Amino acid sequence: MVVAGDDALAHRLAAELRGVYGERVTLVVPPAQRGVRPPVVVRARATALFDRVSAAVNRASGNGNGGGGTADETPASERVVEATELTEDALTYAGVERATALALVYDDDETNIRAALTARRINPRIRLVLRLYNRRLGQHIEALLDQASALAAAAAATPDGTRDAGGGGANSVGGPAADGSRRDRNAEVYDASTTVLSDADTAAPALAATAVAGTSKVVQTDGLMLRAVERPPPGPGEVADPGLCTLALLSATTNDPAGADGSEGSGAQGPQLLPDERAVAAATGRGTVVLENVAYSGPELSAGRGVMPWFGSLLSRRLRLSFAGLVACVVGLAVASMLVTGEQPLQATYLTLLDLFAINDPAIGQPLGRQILQLCSGMVGLLLLPVLLAAVLEALGTFRGGTALRKPPRGLSGHVVLLGVGKIGTRVLSRLRELRIPVVCVEADPEARGLALARRLRVPVVLGDVTQEGVLEAAKIHRAHALLALTSADTMNLEAALSARTLRPDLRVVLRLYDDDFATAVYRTLRAAHPGALTRSRSVSHLAAPAFAGAMLGRQILGAIPVERRVLLFAAVDVGGHPQLEGRTVGEAFRAGAWRVLALDTATPEERRAARASSPGGPRLVWDLPSTYVLRPEDRVVLAATRRGLAELLGRRPRQRTGA
């Protein structure tokens, strides 16, 4: 496996492949990335590994890289290559010709696309996983690279079929014997597919759900929607509702500031993923995460706006009430005129409007009631004039301010303060608005990516540095429901959380932190200082890495949900070729702490492609499977799995470590 990137995701993905799936990994990073601290995934091994990496100048002789990059020798599980640019020479030296899969996880979309095109030319049969923020462009690139692979394979094939799809030569790994051994290891090693993923799309649902209520967790991708809910421990004499199934048991010390933090090193007191019925029954006093619903969702409705919503956004609530009052006065005067003069309703309304606009003849010589009604109509007409003027001015201001950012309204409360609208923040903002959650954004960069979306959705924005006094107050933090600190700087997120807790000690806080040791220390300290407030720390790379790793192994990872500081994966798997599933009942296929079958996909491949394109009439899903249902080779199932459980199910040989 080859992983190339320039930020935390590359290091964490390499650690995931190496430590969980037991893969040999070549990590390609820029020279500056040597100082980046690796994630705490198999920390003991990862720390030793990166500490033993020596500078390229210390290599005695001949690296044979042809100027494409420099490499350091490390244990057989990982090899680190330095390359300023991901050129053809650098990719060749990294072993792309012989690699099973290549993950391109640079932060820049253009860099990933250019490298993917080069890698596909070097090795048409390699499996590609790209990190792209642009969804529409990603779909086109995925189709283009798959088509290029198919054409290259067809062109390289000979009539007798003896030549491989890579054209032989450097693409033939150690001759026929080595090639056969690799095929035996994994039948899909030559799956030259292309998968485009976004770390922002993978992490946004979990971040949004954590901030909104701390209970609802939604995974929605390729038309599939899974909803899990976090439930508190049942009271005395109460029985917890298991939902469709229990996905996890929360830490026994969730409410204890000095207790476990829910990480992989929490031991028996930490969360238990995919417990069996006996473990659930014996876990008294623990909260649970249960599966509430599994379904295929149809295409999203467009954000069209009718006449009344458009009118409501054009005029303020006070002006709308003023107009409503004037209309009520006109109706009342018309009814009174009809009763006093005996005119028909249409004629009485016409006379009332003439009096209202002061274009009717004076009611001289007419009954006293008619004269009084004319005077009242004139007074209402005087009131109408300033209201019309205010409406015109406000409408002009609305059109003029259509390109400006809204400010938080005075009476706003119960909202989510979103700090940072970069790549991650933009996706989270979109998700929160889909859930109809009020949001106030705080951003220091006036050219930030997400400000255009905030302007289009008419989301209030406070421009300013959160470290400056008065910025959080302007975002109405004292009346907010939660703070989501999602900038790329750990220290800024921490400072925002501490400042917000100073203003409101019971505020729900969700921090985006990369370093696990730092996140653990912050998590415990904030819980100890504010035991009555919910504090969560989330790492985007930690949430996204399992999906990228699964894609490199040729499996469709639908999504991931955080269970405290651990991750539970949802994947779509074909039963055929997996002896742990094939021929077994759903009950027999369940392995506590590893995987659990949730649903059966009865759709054809054509229907699945239609669902992925958000077309109506998509796939069909059977989620209430009886435990006695026998899984057939042609079945395709949706299952929940731990990272190590999925590695075992995929036929990999995970390293022996404690924890799931």
N, C-alpha and C positions, 0 to 999 in steps of 0.2 A: 504494500500500500504506500502511496506517495501523497503527502499532505503538504500543500504550499499555501502560505498565508503570511500576514504581517501583523496580526493582533492576537488577542487572548484565545479566540476560537481555534486557531491553528494548533496551539500548544495543547489545549484541552482535548481537541479531536484526536491528536496523536496519542495522548495519554489514554484516551478512551479505547482506541483500537489496540494499543499495546497491552494495557492492563486488564481490560475486560475481555477482549476477543482473542488475545494472544497472537496478534498479527505482527509481522515484521514491518516496520514503518520507516520510511525516509521522510524526514521533515525538512522542507525548504523554507528558509526564512531570510529576510534581509540581514545584513551584518549588524545593524543596530538592535535586532531582536535577541541577540545573545544575552543581553542584560535583562530580558523579561523573565520574571519569576514564573516557573511552570505552575499549573493548577495543582491543587491537592487531590489528585486522583492517583491512587497508588503512590502516596507522597514519599514513602520510604525509598521506593525504587526510582521514582521520577527525580527526586532531589539528588540522589546519588548519581543518576544518569547525567543530569545536566551539569552537576559539579565536576564530573569527569571529562566533560567536553573541553578539549584543548584548542588553542588557536591554530589556524591552518598553517601558519608559518612554522610551527613546530613539527610539522610532518617532514620526515626525512627526505622523501623522494617521491617523484612521479605520481601525481594523482590521476593523470590521464583525463583531465576534464576539458582539455582544449580551450581553456579560458572561460568556460561557461559558469563556473562557480568553484567554491572551495568546500571541503567536507572534513568532518572530524570523525575519527573512529570511536565508536561507543560500543556497548554490548550488542550482541547480534539482534536484539529486538528493535533497536532504533539506530538510525544514521542521520546525522544532521548535516545539511548542505547549506552553505551561505551563497546567496546570489542577489546582487543588487537589482537585476531585472530578470524576469523569467523568460529568458531567451531559449531558442532551440538547443543551444549547447548546454544550458543549465538543465533543461528538462531531460536531455539525453544522459547527462552525467548522473542525474537523480535516479535514473533507471526506469523512465517512462516506457521504454521499449519492452521491458520485461515485466512491468507492473500489472497487477490485476485491476487496480482502480486508482484513480487520481482525483483528489479533492482540491479544488481551487477556491480558497476562502479568503482572498484578499478583500479589503474593505471597498476597493474600487471596482465597479462592475466592468469597466473597459479592460482593466488588467486581466480579470478572470476570463472574459470572452476571447481576448487575444491569445492567452495561454491555452485555452480549450481548443481553439482552431489549430494551433501549432501541435498540441498533443495528439489530436485526432489524425493529423497528417503523419506524425511519427509512428503511431500505433493505432490503426483503425479499430482494433478489437478491445481497447481498454474501456473500462467503465468509468464514466465521467460524472462527477458531482460538482455542481457550480453553486456558488453563493451569489445570488443576484437580488438586488432590491427591487428593480423594475419588473413587475409581474408580467406585463404584456410582452416586453422584450424577452423575458425568460422563456415564454412559450414558443416564440419564434426560434430562438437559439436552440432550444431542446429539439424541435423538429428538424432544424437544419443539420445539427450534429448527428442525429440518428440517421438521417438520409445520407450524409457523407459516409458514415460507417457502412451502411448497407451497400452503397455503390462501390466503395473500396473493397469490400469483401467479395462482391460479385466479380469485380475486375481481376482480383488476385486469384480466384479459383480457376483450376484447370479442369478439363473434361474428366480426367480420371479421379479428381478429388483428392490428390495426394498432397497438394500444396495448401498450407494453412492460410487463414484469412489475413494474417499480418504480412504475407509475402515472404516468409522464411527468413533466413539470415539472422539478423540481430533479434528479430521478433520471436524466433524459436528458442525457448528457454531451455538450454542445456540438452537439446536433442530430443528424440522421441521418448526416451525413458523419462526424462524430467517432465516433459509435457504430459505424459500419461499419469505420472504421480500427482501432478497438480489437478488434473481432471478428476482423479479419484478423490482428492481432498474436498473438492467442491465442484459439483456438476455445472454450476453457473459461473465458473471463473472467467469464461470468455463471453459473458453477456456484455456486449458493447453498447449498453444503454446509456442514456444521458438523463440525469436528474437535476433539476434546478430547484434549489431551496433558498429560503430567506430566513436568517436567524431572527429577524424582526417579526416575521409572520409566525414563527414557531413559538416565540416567547411572549408575544403580546397578549394572547388570551389568558395565560397564567398570571401575568402581571395585572391585567385589568380585573380579573376575578378576585385576586388577593386584595386589591385596593377597595373594590366595591363593597364586599360584604364579608370576605374571609371565609365564605362557605361554598359558593357556587363555582365550579371549575368546568369549563366548556372546551371541548376539542372539536373543531369543525374544519374539515378539509376534504376536498374532492367529493363534496356532496354528503359526507358522513358527519353526523353530529352526535357526540357522546357528552352527556352531562353527568357530572359527579357532584356530590354535595357533602360538605363537612359538617358532621353533627356532633353536638356536645355529648358528654356521658349522660346516660339516663339516670333519673333520680331514683330514690328508694322505691321499690315496688313497680317501677316502670320497665318496659321492655323496649329496647331500641329497635326502630324500624330498619330492617336490613336492605330495603330497596330491592333492586334486582339481584345484587350481590354486594358483599363487603369487599372493597378494594384494599383497604388499609386500616390498621389500628394506629392511632396517634400515640405520641409519647406518653408514658405514665406520668411524667413530670412536666406536662405542657404548661401548667399554671405555676410551677415552682421556678422562681428566678435563678436559683442556684442549681437547678437540675439539668437534664440533658437538653441539648439544643436541637435535637432531631437530625443530626448529621449521621454519616455512615459509622462514625466512631462512638456512637452513643450506647452501644451494647444492647443488653436486654431491655433497658429502659427506653430505648429509642423507638421510632415507628416500625411497625411490622407490615410489610407489603404483601398483599394477596394471602391473608391468613385463611386457614381452614375453619370449619364450623366449631371444632372444639376450642381452638384458640380464641375465636370470637366470644364463645360462651364463657370462657374462663377469664376474659379481659374485663373485669369489673373496674369501673371508674375511668375508663379510657374513652376518648372520643373516637369516632370512626369516619372514614370516607367511603361512601356507598355510591354505587352506580344507580342513577335515577332514571336515565332514559338513554336509549340507543335508537337512532333513526336516521334516515336519509332526508336531508333538508333539500327543498326545492331551490330554484334560483332566487337570489336576493331581489327584492322589489326595488325598483328605481326610486330615487328620492324626489319624485315629482311633487309639485305643489299645486294645490287647487287655488280657486279664486280667494276664498276666505283666508287660508294661511298667508297668501301673498298680501292681502289687504291688512292682515294683522301685523305682518312684519313692516309694512309701510308706515303705519300710524301707531302711536303709543296707546297704551291702555286707557289713559285719561281722555285722549281725544276720541277714542271709540265710545267711551261712556258718555261723553258730551254729545256726540252725534246721536246716540241712542236716546238720550233725554230730549233732544230737540225733536226727533221723530215722534216720540210719545206725545209731546206738546202739540204738534201739528195734528196728530190723530185725535187728540182730545178736543181741540178747537173745532175740527171738522165735524165731530159728533155733536158738539154743543150747537154749532151753527145749524146743523140739520134739525135739531130739536126746536131751536128758537124760531127759525124762519120757515120750517116745513119744506125745505128744498130736498131734492133727491140727493143721495150720497155723493154722486159724482159732481153735481153742481155745487154742493156745499163744500167739498174739498177744493174745487177750483176757486171759489170765492175766498176761501181761507188762504190759499197760496198767493192770490193777488194782494190780499191785505198784508201777508207776511213780507212780500217784496215791495210793499208801498207803491203799487201801481194800480190800485183800485180807487174808484171815486169815494169821497167821504160819505159816510152814512148819515147825511143831514136829512132830517124829516123822517127817518126810519125808527123803528121801535128801539127803546132803550137797551134791550138785550143785544140787538145787532150792533149798536154803537160800542157797547162794552167789549164785545167779541172782537171788533175791529181794532180797538185800542190794545187789547191783549195780543192780537196777532202782530201788531206793529212792534210791541216790546220783544216778542220772540224773534222777530226779524232783526232787531238790534243785537240780540244775543248771538244770532247766527253769523253775523259778519266777522267778529273776532275769531270764532271757531273755524270758519272757512280760511281765514288768513293764517291761523296757526297750522292748519292742516297742510296748506300749500308750502309754508316754510319748512315744516317737518318733513314733508315728502321730498323737497329739494335737498334737505340735509341728509336724508336717508340715501338718496341716489348718489350724492357727493361722497358720502362716507361708505359707499358700497365696497370701495377698495381699501378702506381704513380698517384698523383693528378695533374691535369693540372693547369697552372697558367693563369691568365687573359691575353689575347693577347694585343699587344700594341694599336691597332686601335679600340678596342672595344668601342661601344657607344650605347645608346638607350636600355640598358639592365636593368634587375631588380636585385638589390642586395638583396639577401635573407640571413637574419641574423638568424642563428640557424637552424640546420637540425636534430632536434629530431623527435618525432612522427609526430607532426603537420607540421614541416618544410619539412619532407620527402614527405608527401602527396602533399603539395603545390608545391614542386619542380617537382614532377611527373606531376602534372596538368599543370604547366607552360610549361614544355617540350612538353606535348601533344598539347598545343596551339602554339608550335614553337616559344616561347618567349625566347630570350637569357637571361641566368641567370648566376650570379656569387654568389657563396655561401661563407659565412663567418662563421667560426665555431672555437670555442676555444678548443673543446675536440677532439683530434685526433682519438678517438675511437667512435665517434658519430654514431648513427644509420644510418643516411642518407648519409654518406660518400661513402659507397659501391655503392649506387645508383648513386651518382654524378660521381664516377669513371667509372661506366658502361656506363653512358650517356655522358661521356667526358665533363662534366660541370666544368668550372674553379672553383677552391676553394682556398680561402685564409685562412690559419690556423693561428689563433691569437685571442687575446682578443680584442674585439671591443673598449674597453675603452683605449687601448694603442694607442699612436700616430703612424700614418702611416698605420694602418690596413685598414681603410675605403679608404684611398688614393690608397692602393694597389688593392682594388676592383674597382677602376675607378669610385668612387662615383660622381666625378665632371662631368662625362659624362653619368651617369645613368639616366634611365627614372623614376625609383621609388625605394624606400627602403621598404622592408618588414621585420619588426622587430618582430620575432616570438619566441623568447626565453621565458622560463617560468618565468623569473624575470622581473617584471614591471620596476624596476629602470634601468636595463641594456637596455631594449628597449627604455626607455625615453632618456637615455644618448646617445644611438646611434642616435636617431632622432635629438637631439639637435646638436650633432657633425656634422651630415650630413647637417643640415640646415646652420650651420656655413660655411661649404665648398660650399654649393649651396643653396641659400635661396629659390629658386623656386622648389625644389625637391618635388615630390609626396611622401608622407610618410603614411604608414599604420602600426599602432601599435597594438600589442596584449596586452591588459590590462585587468586585472580581476576586480579590485575594481571600481565600477561605479562612485563614487564621485571623485576618483583620475582621472579616464578617462575623466570625464566631465571637470574638472579643466584643464587638459592637453590639451584637445580638444579646449577649448575656448582660452587658452593662446597662443597656437601655431597659431590659426587662427588670433588672434589679432596681433601677432608679424610678421606673414608672410601671409598677406591677399591674396597675389597672388598665393599662393601654396596650393595644396589640402592636407588636413590632415584628416585621418580617424582612429578611434579607434575601434577595434573589440575584442570581448570576445569569445573564443572558447566554453566555457561552455554555454554562452548565446545563441550561434548559435545551439549547440547540444542538449540542454535540451528539447526544444519542441519535437524533434524527439523521444527522449527516453520516454518522458511523453506520447506521442501518442501511442508508442509501448506498454507501460504498460496498456493502455486502450484498446488494441486490434485493433488499427487502423494502417494502413500502411502509415507512414509519408514519402513521397518521398524525401523531402528535404526542405530547408529553404533558403530564400534570405534576406540579410539585406537591410532595407530601412532606411538609415541613422543609427540611433541607435535603431531601432525597427526591428521586424522579421515578415516576411510573410511566411506562411507554405503552402506546396503543399501536398495533401493527396489523396489517392485512397479510395473511399467509395462506398459500396453497397447501392443502393437506398432503397431497401426493409428494413422496420423497421424504416425509418426516415420520419415522417410525414411532415417535412419541405421540403422534396424533392419529395416523392412519390405522383404521381398523379398530380403534378404541371408541368407547362411549365418551360423551362429554364429561361425565363424572370421572371416568378412569383417566382421561387426558389431563385433568386438573392436577397441577403439582404446586402445593403450597409453597409460597415464597419464590416461585419461579415464573409460572404463567397460568393463565386461565382463559378458556374459550368464552367469549361473550356473545357472539352472534354468528349467524350463518348467512353468507352473501349468496343469494340464489340467482344473481344477475349473470347475463352473458357478458363476454368481453366487450361487445359492441355497446351494451347498455352501460357498462362502467365508463367507457369513453364518453358516452353522452352525458353522464352525470358529472364527469370531470369538466366538461365544457358548459356546465350549468344549463343543460337542456331539460325541458319538462319530460316527465315520464321516464325518469332515470332508474337506477338499480333498485332491487328489492332486498330487504334485510329482514331476517327472522331472528329476533333477539330473545324470544321466550323459548329457547331450546330445552327440551326435557333432558335430564341427566342420562337417560337411557338411549339417546340418539347416537347412532354409530356413524362416525366420521368416515366418509368415502374419499378415495384418492382425488376425485374430480371436484370435491368441495373446496370452497375458499372461505376462511373464517376470519373474524376480527377477534383479536385476543389482547388481553392486558398482560404485560410481562415486565419483570425487573430487567435491568441491564444485563446482569449475568445470566438470568434465565433465558433471555432472548439469544445471548451468545451460545448457550448450550443447545437451544432449539435449532439454531442455524447450522449446527454441526461443527462449530468452532471448539477450540480447546482453551477455555478461559483459565487464567492462572489461578492457582489455589490461594485464596485470601479469605479472611473473615469478612462478613458483611455481604449484603446483596447488591 
